[in-house]
């Protein structure tokens, strides 16, 4: 989008790390589909240009994701220990 090779490289590395993290979360998460309403709310707020509300919602969502990832790193399931060690 910005025609920047450095930005594109950064994005590709970031996406790879995020995908790895999401694999770990999805393995241990009791119901990943519960995230759909949160994602739809963020999308609706973006579409309606309610920037402050969207920002607050996104921060809550990211804080929740961070908490789940921290929990996985602190208490990994045996099958996930290898993947966690790889990070």
FIKOLZA-1660 file (N, C-alpha, C; in steps of 0.1 Angstrom, whole numbers, plus 5000, padded with zeros to 4 digits):
% residues 87
   i   px   py   pz ch aa at
   1 5008 4988 5000  A  X  N
   1 5000 5000 5000  A  X CA
   1 5009 5013 5000  A  X  C
   2 5019 5012 5008  A  X  N
   2 5028 5024 5008  A  X CA
   2 5040 5023 4999  A  X  C
   3 5041 5012 4992  A  X  N
   3 5052 5009 4983  A  X CA
   3 5066 5010 4990  A  X  C
   4 5066 5005 5002  A  X  N
   4 5078 5005 5010  A  X CA
   4 5083 4991 5013  A  X  C
   5 5094 4987 5007  A  X  N
   5 5099 4973 5010  A  X CA
   5 5102 4971 5025  A  X  C
   6 5107 4981 5032  A  X  N
   6 5109 4979 5046  A  X CA
   6 5096 4977 5054  A  X  C
   7 5086 4985 5051  A  X  N
   7 5073 4984 5057  A  X CA
   7 5067 4970 5054  A  X  C
   8 5068 4966 5042  A  X  N
   8 5063 4953 5038  A  X CA
   8 5069 4942 5045  A  X  C
   9 5083 4942 5046  A  X  N
   9 5090 4932 5053  A  X CA
   9 5086 4932 5068  A  X  C
  10 5085 4944 5074  A  X  N
  10 5081 4944 5088  A  X CA
  10 5067 4938 5090  A  X  C
  11 5058 4941 5081  A  X  N
  11 5044 4936 5082  A  X CA
  11 5044 4921 5080  A  X  C
  12 5052 4916 5071  A  X  N
  12 5052 4901 5069  A  X CA
  12 5058 4894 5081  A  X  C
  13 5068 4899 5088  A  X  N
  13 5073 4893 5100  A  X CA
  13 5063 4894 5111  A  X  C
  14 5057 4906 5112  A  X  N
  14 5047 4908 5123  A  X CA
  14 5035 4898 5121  A  X  C
  15 5030 4896 5109  A  X  N
  15 5019 4887 5107  A  X CA
  15 5023 4873 5110  A  X  C
  16 5035 4869 5107  A  X  N
  16 5040 4856 5110  A  X CA
  16 5040 4853 5125  A  X  C
  17 5045 4863 5133  A  X  N
  17 5045 4861 5147  A  X CA
  17 5031 4861 5153  A  X  C
  18 5022 4870 5148  A  X  N
  18 5008 4870 5152  A  X CA
  18 5001 4856 5149  A  X  C
  19 5004 4851 5138  A  X  N
  19 4998 4838 5134  A  X CA
  19 5002 4827 5144  A  X  C
  20 5015 4827 5147  A  X  N
  20 5020 4817 5157  A  X CA
  20 5014 4819 5170  A  X  C
  21 5012 4831 5175  A  X  N
  21 5006 4834 5188  A  X CA
  21 4991 4829 5187  A  X  C
  22 4984 4832 5176  A  X  N
  22 4970 4828 5175  A  X CA
  22 4968 4813 5175  A  X  C
  23 4978 4806 5170  A  X  N
  23 4977 4791 5170  A  X CA
  23 4978 4786 5184  A  X  C
  24 4987 4792 5192  A  X  N
  24 4988 4789 5206  A  X CA
  24 4975 4792 5214  A  X  C
  25 4969 4804 5211  A  X  N
  25 4957 4808 5218  A  X CA
  25 4946 4799 5214  A  X  C
  26 4944 4796 5201  A  X  N
  26 4933 4787 5196  A  X CA
  26 4934 4773 5202  A  X  C
  27 4946 4768 5205  A  X  N
  27 4947 4755 5210  A  X CA
  27 4941 4754 5224  A  X  C
  28 4943 4765 5232  A  X  N
  28 4939 4764 5246  A  X CA
  28 4926 4772 5249  A  X  C
  29 4922 4779 5239  A  X  N
  29 4910 4788 5241  A  X CA
  29 4897 4779 5241  A  X  C
  30 4889 4781 5251  A  X  N
  30 4877 4773 5252  A  X CA
  30 4867 4775 5241  A  X  C
  31 4866 4787 5236  A  X  N
  31 4856 4790 5225  A  X CA
  31 4861 4802 5217  A  X  C
  32 4869 4799 5207  A  X  N
  32 4874 4810 5199  A  X CA
  32 4863 4818 5192  A  X  C
  33 4851 4812 5190  A  X  N
  33 4840 4819 5183  A  X CA
  33 4835 4831 5191  A  X  C
  34 4838 4831 5204  A  X  N
  34 4833 4842 5212  A  X CA
  34 4840 4855 5208  A  X  C
  35 4851 4854 5200  A  X  N
  35 4857 4866 5196  A  X CA
  35 4850 4873 5184  A  X  C
  36 4842 4866 5177  A  X  N
  36 4835 4871 5166  A  X CA
  36 4826 4884 5170  A  X  C
  37 4818 4883 5180  A  X  N
  37 4811 4895 5184  A  X CA
  37 4820 4907 5187  A  X  C
  38 4832 4905 5193  A  X  N
  38 4841 4916 5196  A  X CA
  38 4846 4922 5183  A  X  C
  39 4850 4913 5173  A  X  N
  39 4855 4918 5161  A  X CA
  39 4844 4925 5153  A  X  C
  40 4832 4921 5153  A  X  N
  40 4821 4928 5147  A  X CA
  40 4818 4941 5153  A  X  C
  41 4819 4942 5166  A  X  N
  41 4818 4955 5173  A  X CA
  41 4828 4965 5169  A  X  C
  42 4841 4960 5168  A  X  N
  42 4852 4969 5164  A  X CA
  42 4849 4974 5149  A  X  C
  43 4845 4964 5141  A  X  N
  43 4842 4968 5127  A  X CA
  43 4831 4978 5126  A  X  C
  44 4820 4976 5133  A  X  N
  44 4809 4985 5133  A  X CA
  44 4813 4999 5138  A  X  C
  45 4821 4999 5148  A  X  N
  45 4825 5012 5153  A  X CA
  45 4834 5020 5143  A  X  C
  46 4842 5012 5136  A  X  N
  46 4851 5018 5126  A  X CA
  46 4842 5023 5115  A  X  C
  47 4833 5015 5110  A  X  N
  47 4824 5020 5099  A  X CA
  47 4816 5032 5103  A  X  C
  48 4812 5033 5115  A  X  N
  48 4804 5045 5119  A  X CA
  48 4813 5056 5123  A  X  C
  49 4826 5055 5122  A  X  N
  49 4836 5065 5126  A  X CA
  49 4835 5070 5140  A  X  C
  50 4831 5061 5149  A  X  N
  50 4831 5064 5163  A  X CA
  50 4845 5060 5169  A  X  C
  51 4854 5069 5166  A  X  N
  51 4868 5067 5169  A  X CA
  51 4871 5064 5183  A  X  C
  52 4866 5072 5192  A  X  N
  52 4869 5070 5206  A  X CA
  52 4864 5057 5212  A  X  C
  53 4852 5054 5208  A  X  N
  53 4846 5041 5213  A  X CA
  53 4853 5029 5206  A  X  C
  54 4857 5030 5194  A  X  N
  54 4864 5020 5187  A  X CA
  54 4878 5018 5194  A  X  C
  55 4885 5029 5197  A  X  N
  55 4898 5028 5204  A  X CA
  55 4896 5021 5217  A  X  C
  56 4886 5024 5225  A  X  N
  56 4884 5018 5238  A  X CA
  56 4881 5003 5236  A  X  C
  57 4873 5000 5227  A  X  N
  57 4869 4986 5224  A  X CA
  57 4881 4978 5220  A  X  C
  58 4889 4984 5211  A  X  N
  58 4901 4977 5206  A  X CA
  58 4911 4975 5217  A  X  C
  59 4913 4985 5226  A  X  N
  59 4923 4983 5237  A  X CA
  59 4918 4972 5246  A  X  C
  60 4905 4971 5249  A  X  N
  60 4900 4961 5258  A  X CA
  60 4902 4947 5251  A  X  C
  61 4900 4946 5238  A  X  N
  61 4902 4934 5231  A  X CA
  61 4916 4929 5231  A  X  C
  62 4925 4939 5229  A  X  N
  62 4940 4936 5229  A  X CA
  62 4945 4932 5243  A  X  C
  63 4940 4939 5253  A  X  N
  63 4943 4936 5267  A  X CA
  63 4939 4921 5270  A  X  C
  64 4927 4918 5266  A  X  N
  64 4922 4904 5268  A  X CA
  64 4931 4894 5261  A  X  C
  65 4935 4897 5249  A  X  N
  65 4943 4888 5241  A  X CA
  65 4957 4887 5248  A  X  C
  66 4962 4898 5253  A  X  N
  66 4975 4897 5259  A  X CA
  66 4974 4889 5272  A  X  C
  67 4963 4890 5280  A  X  N
  67 4962 4882 5292  A  X CA
  67 4961 4867 5289  A  X  C
  68 4954 4864 5278  A  X  N
  68 4953 4850 5274  A  X CA
  68 4967 4844 5270  A  X  C
  69 4974 4852 5262  A  X  N
  69 4988 4848 5258  A  X CA
  69 4997 4846 5270  A  X  C
  70 4996 4856 5279  A  X  N
  70 5005 4855 5291  A  X CA
  70 5002 4843 5299  A  X  C
  71 4989 4839 5300  A  X  N
  71 4985 4827 5308  A  X CA
  71 4990 4815 5301  A  X  C
  72 4990 4815 5288  A  X  N
  72 4996 4803 5281  A  X CA
  72 5011 4802 5283  A  X  C
  73 5018 4813 5283  A  X  N
  73 5032 4812 5286  A  X CA
  73 5035 4808 5300  A  X  C
  74 5027 4812 5309  A  X  N
  74 5029 4809 5324  A  X CA
  74 5025 4795 5327  A  X  C
  75 5014 4790 5320  A  X  N
  75 5009 4777 5323  A  X CA
  75 5006 4769 5310  A  X  C
  76 5017 4766 5303  A  X  N
  76 5015 4759 5290  A  X CA
  76 5010 4745 5291  A  X  C
  77 5001 4740 5282  A  X  N
  77 4997 4726 5281  A  X CA
  77 5010 4719 5276  A  X  C
  78 5011 4706 5280  A  X  N
  78 5023 4698 5276  A  X CA
  78 5025 4698 5260  A  X  C
  79 5014 4698 5253  A  X  N
  79 5015 4698 5238  A  X CA
  79 5020 4711 5233  A  X  C
  80 5018 4722 5240  A  X  N
  80 5022 4735 5236  A  X CA
  80 5035 4740 5241  A  X  C
  81 5041 4732 5250  A  X  N
  81 5054 4736 5256  A  X CA
  81 5065 4738 5245  A  X  C
  82 5065 4730 5235  A  X  N
  82 5075 4731 5224  A  X CA
  82 5073 4744 5217  A  X  C
  83 5060 4746 5213  A  X  N
  83 5057 4758 5206  A  X CA
  83 5060 4771 5214  A  X  C
  84 5057 4771 5227  A  X  N
  84 5060 4782 5235  A  X CA
  84 5075 4784 5236  A  X  C
  85 5083 4773 5237  A  X  N
  85 5097 4774 5238  A  X CA
  85 5103 4780 5225  A  X  C
  86 5097 4777 5214  A  X  N
  86 5102 4782 5201  A  X CA
  86 5100 4797 5200  A  X  C
  87 5091 4803 5208  A  X  N
  87 5089 4818 5207  A  X CA
  87 5100 4824 5215  A  X  C
% end
